[in-house]
Structures are given as structure tokens and as C-alpha cells.
Amino acid sequence: MSRRRILITGTRKGIGAYLARYYVSKGHRVYGCSRQDTEFHAENYRHFCLDVSDEGRAVQMFRTILQEEGGLDILINNAGVASMNHVLLTPCRSVRKIVDTNIIGTFIFCREAAKLMQKGRFGRIINFATVATPLKLEGEAVYAASKAAVVSLTEILARELAPFGITVNAVGPTPVKTDLIRSVPKEKIEALLARQAIGRFGKMEDISNVIDFFIKPESDFITGQVLYLGGV
């Protein structure tokens, strides 16, 4: 695949940090963002400090990308937060944070990315779902519901943006050993893995493999799809 202009959200750590390094190593021009600064620095990487739900800051970042690159080819909406609590123990402040990041942030970035992509009649948007939704995972009601909204957004935007040559798909990872699951009790993680057809943790390479498939030029007939990992 030729050099692409890629934006990845949530690149300070975890999956986002891996993806930023991965696509920089392949020679692409990568932009990243997170609420805090990153330790990753490379010639083909630029980082923005912002909250993905901050519309004003997000719009300004896209303007900068347009000025520097003339457009955008790929958006990977990785940024997300979770609150793994029983519904009776979940405060509204946690709900608002999850909704702001997972739903509103994803929406803002899809919208602004599409504005840049339509100019070149080409674009690939990859959102992040979660196996917690199809597994109806106890203790993750709000997180799973927010990602269900992302799935619906993905499916509808796929139809709205298809006339502009933009595909919209989603990947649904199984648990990966990142900070997001560090506080989850071991027995709960083991029970979740046991519900998968392939009972192991996901690897970073599993996720980038799916994204590579979605962003290939040859994948221009694939849109509105959600690929869950692990066999759920």
C-alpha cells in the first residue's frame, strides 16, 4: 500500500500507541492524539493533546491536518474509556465520560474525517467495537451500550459515506493486556476468555491484521461490517 495519511486517536498508550508505531514503521504519515502527551516521537508522526469529545479542539486539529497534508486517507477511532462496575455501583459521572469519549468523540472524528476524505473520493474509517456487546458482559452495561451505539453509527455512516468513496467498518477486540483491563479481577477475565471460541488474550497483531484488511485499496467493496475477534 502506498504512503497514506493516517489519523489514530488515543495514541499515548495501549493499542493506539502500538498502531501509531506500526503505521509509522510502514512509511505512512501518522497523526495521533490523546488527552496527555506521548513519549513517542518520529519524523512521520505528529501528536496533538486534546479530548476527542472537545469539538472545537478536534476541528482545529483537522484544519491543521488539511493545511499540512491536503487531506486525510484513514481514520482509526481507537480512543475509548470503560467503567467496569455493576449498574448499581455506576455513578452518572462515569456514564457521561463513557458517552462523551466513546460515542460523541467517535462521531466528531468520523464527521470531520469524512469532510477531508470526500475531497479525494477515497477514505477508510475504522471504529472500535468490543466483544462485551455481543457477549452482553455483566458489569459493563454502559461500556457495552456505548459500543453498541458505535456499531450502529458505523453501519449507518457506511451508507451515508459510500457515495464519496469512503468505507466505514469496525473491529471488536477481545481482551488485550493493556491498562484498560488491568484492574479487572483475574477470574472475570478468565471467564470472559472461556466464552470465546479461541480462549486466549488478543494480541496487538490480531488487531492490526484486521485494520490492514479494512484499509487495503482492494477492500473498497467492504463497508458497514463489524469483525469481532476470538469467535464470540
C-alpha positions as CSV (number, residue, x, y, z in Angstrom):
1,M,0.0,0.0,0.0
2,S,1.4,3.4,-0.9
3,R,2.1,6.1,1.6
4,R,-1.2,7.1,3.4
5,R,-2.2,10.0,5.7
6,I,-3.5,8.3,8.8
7,L,-5.1,9.7,12.0
8,I,-5.3,7.5,15.1
9,T,-7.0,8.5,18.3
10,G,-5.8,7.5,21.8
11,T,-2.2,7.0,20.9
12,R,-0.5,7.7,24.2
13,K,-0.6,4.1,25.3
14,G,-2.0,0.6,24.7
15,I,-3.4,-0.3,21.3
16,G,-3.3,3.2,20.0
17,A,0.4,3.6,20.8
18,Y,1.1,0.3,19.1
19,L,-0.8,1.3,16.0
20,A,1.0,4.6,15.7
21,R,4.4,2.9,15.8
22,Y,3.2,0.2,13.5
23,Y,2.0,2.5,10.7
24,V,4.9,4.9,11.1
25,S,7.2,1.9,10.6
26,K,5.5,1.2,7.3
27,G,6.3,4.6,6.0
28,H,2.9,6.3,6.4
29,R,2.3,9.9,7.7
30,V,0.6,9.4,11.1
31,Y,-1.2,11.9,13.3
32,G,-2.2,10.9,16.8
33,C,-4.0,12.4,19.7
34,S,-4.7,11.8,23.4
35,R,-5.5,13.8,26.5
36,Q,-1.9,13.8,27.5
37,D,1.4,14.0,25.7
38,T,3.2,10.9,24.3
39,E,6.7,9.6,24.7
40,F,6.7,8.5,21.0
41,H,8.4,10.8,18.6
42,A,9.2,10.1,15.0
43,E,9.8,12.1,11.8
44,N,6.5,10.9,10.3
45,Y,4.4,11.3,13.4
46,R,2.7,14.4,14.9
47,H,0.8,14.3,18.2
48,F,-2.0,16.6,19.4
49,C,-3.1,16.8,23.1
50,L,-6.9,17.0,23.2
51,D,-10.0,15.3,24.4
52,V,-11.8,13.6,21.5
53,S,-15.1,14.9,22.7
54,D,-13.9,18.5,22.6
55,E,-15.4,19.6,19.2
56,G,-13.5,22.9,19.0
57,R,-10.1,21.4,19.6
58,A,-10.9,18.5,17.2
59,V,-12.0,20.7,14.4
60,Q,-8.8,22.8,14.8
61,M,-6.7,19.6,14.6
62,F,-8.4,18.6,11.3
63,R,-7.8,22.1,9.9
64,T,-4.1,21.6,10.7
65,I,-4.0,18.2,9.0
66,L,-5.7,19.8,6.0
67,Q,-3.2,22.6,5.8
68,E,-0.2,20.2,6.2
69,E,-1.3,17.2,4.2
70,G,-4.1,18.5,1.9
71,G,-6.4,15.7,3.1
72,L,-6.8,12.5,5.0
73,D,-6.9,8.9,3.9
74,I,-7.5,6.8,7.0
75,L,-9.1,7.4,10.4
76,I,-8.7,4.8,13.2
77,N,-11.0,5.7,16.1
78,N,-9.2,3.8,18.9
79,A,-9.8,6.2,21.9
80,G,-12.2,4.7,24.4
81,V,-12.9,4.5,28.1
82,A,-14.7,1.9,30.2
83,S,-16.1,1.6,33.7
84,M,-16.4,-2.0,34.7
85,N,-18.9,-1.8,37.6
86,H,-22.3,-3.3,38.4
87,V,-25.0,-1.0,37.4
88,L,-26.0,-0.3,41.0
89,L,-22.4,1.0,41.6
90,T,-22.1,3.1,38.4
91,P,-22.3,6.9,39.0
92,C,-23.6,9.2,36.3
93,R,-20.2,10.9,36.0
94,S,-18.8,7.6,34.7
95,V,-21.7,7.3,32.3
96,R,-21.1,10.8,30.9
97,K,-17.4,10.2,30.5
98,I,-18.0,7.0,28.6
99,V,-20.7,8.5,26.3
100,D,-18.5,11.6,25.7
101,T,-15.5,9.6,24.6
102,N,-16.9,6.5,23.0
103,I,-19.9,8.0,21.2
104,I,-19.6,11.7,20.9
105,G,-15.8,11.6,20.2
106,T,-16.2,8.8,17.6
107,F,-19.0,10.8,15.9
108,I,-17.0,14.1,15.8
109,F,-13.9,12.4,14.3
110,C,-16.0,10.4,11.8
111,R,-17.7,13.6,10.6
112,E,-14.6,15.7,10.4
113,A,-12.5,13.0,8.7
114,A,-15.2,12.4,6.1
115,K,-15.1,16.1,5.2
116,L,-11.4,15.8,4.4
117,M,-11.7,12.4,2.7
118,Q,-14.6,13.3,0.4
119,K,-12.3,15.8,-1.4
120,G,-10.1,12.9,-2.7
121,R,-13.1,10.5,-3.2
122,F,-11.3,7.9,-1.0
123,G,-11.3,7.1,2.7
124,R,-11.2,4.4,5.2
125,I,-12.8,4.8,8.7
126,I,-12.2,2.1,11.3
127,N,-14.1,2.3,14.6
128,F,-13.6,0.2,17.7
129,A,-16.4,-2.0,18.9
130,T,-16.0,-4.6,21.7
131,V,-16.9,-8.2,22.3
132,A,-18.6,-7.0,25.5
133,T,-21.6,-6.1,23.4
134,P,-22.4,-9.4,21.7
135,L,-21.4,-11.3,24.9
136,K,-23.7,-9.0,26.9
137,L,-21.0,-8.9,29.5
138,E,-22.1,-8.3,33.1
139,G,-20.5,-5.4,34.8
140,E,-20.0,-3.5,31.6
141,A,-23.5,-2.3,30.8
142,V,-22.7,1.3,30.0
143,Y,-19.4,0.5,28.1
144,A,-21.1,-2.3,26.1
145,A,-24.1,0.1,25.3
146,S,-21.8,2.9,24.2
147,K,-20.0,0.5,21.8
148,A,-23.4,-0.8,20.5
149,A,-24.0,2.8,19.6
150,V,-20.7,2.9,17.8
151,V,-21.7,-0.2,15.8
152,S,-25.0,1.5,14.7
153,L,-23.0,4.6,13.8
154,T,-20.6,2.5,11.8
155,E,-23.4,0.7,9.9
156,I,-25.3,3.9,9.1
157,L,-22.3,6.1,8.2
158,A,-21.2,3.3,5.8
159,R,-24.3,4.0,3.8
160,E,-24.1,7.8,4.1
161,L,-20.5,8.0,3.1
162,A,-20.4,5.3,0.4
163,P,-21.1,7.8,-2.4
164,F,-17.9,9.6,-1.5
165,G,-15.7,6.5,-1.8
166,I,-15.4,6.2,2.0
167,T,-15.8,2.9,3.7
168,V,-16.7,2.6,7.4
169,N,-16.0,-0.6,9.3
170,A,-15.3,-1.7,12.9
171,V,-13.1,-4.1,14.7
172,G,-14.2,-5.7,18.0
173,P,-11.2,-6.9,20.0
174,T,-11.2,-9.4,22.8
175,P,-9.3,-8.5,26.0
176,V,-5.8,-7.4,25.2
177,K,-3.3,-6.9,28.0
178,T,-3.5,-3.1,28.3
179,D,-4.3,-0.6,31.1
180,L,-8.0,-0.9,30.3
181,I,-8.3,-4.4,31.9
182,R,-5.5,-4.1,34.5
183,S,-8.0,-3.5,37.3
184,V,-10.3,-6.3,36.2
185,P,-10.3,-9.4,38.6
186,K,-8.4,-12.3,37.1
187,E,-11.3,-14.7,37.5
188,K,-13.6,-12.3,35.5
189,I,-11.1,-12.1,32.6
190,E,-10.7,-15.9,32.6
191,A,-14.4,-16.4,32.5
192,L,-14.6,-14.0,29.5
193,L,-11.9,-15.8,27.6
194,A,-13.7,-19.1,28.2
195,R,-16.7,-17.7,26.4
196,Q,-14.7,-17.2,23.2
197,A,-14.2,-19.9,20.6
198,I,-10.5,-19.2,20.8
199,G,-9.8,-18.9,24.5
200,R,-6.8,-16.6,24.7
201,F,-6.0,-12.9,25.1
202,G,-6.0,-10.9,21.9
203,K,-2.6,-9.6,20.6
204,M,-1.8,-6.2,19.1
205,E,-1.0,-8.0,15.8
206,D,-4.5,-9.5,15.7
207,I,-6.0,-6.0,15.7
208,S,-3.6,-4.5,13.1
209,N,-4.2,-7.5,10.9
210,V,-8.0,-6.6,10.7
211,I,-7.3,-2.9,10.2
212,D,-4.8,-3.8,7.4
213,F,-7.5,-5.7,5.7
214,F,-10.1,-2.9,6.0
215,I,-7.8,-0.2,4.7
216,K,-6.5,-2.1,1.6
217,P,-7.4,-0.5,-1.7
218,E,-8.9,-3.9,-2.7
219,S,-11.3,-3.7,0.3
220,D,-13.3,-0.9,-1.4
221,F,-16.4,-3.2,-1.6
222,I,-16.4,-3.9,2.2
223,T,-18.3,-1.5,4.4
224,G,-20.6,-1.4,7.3
225,Q,-19.0,-4.5,8.8
226,V,-18.0,-5.4,12.4
227,L,-15.3,-8.0,12.8
228,Y,-15.2,-9.5,16.3
229,L,-12.1,-11.3,17.3
230,G,-11.8,-14.6,19.1
231,G,-15.0,-16.1,17.9
232,V,-17.8,-14.7,20.1
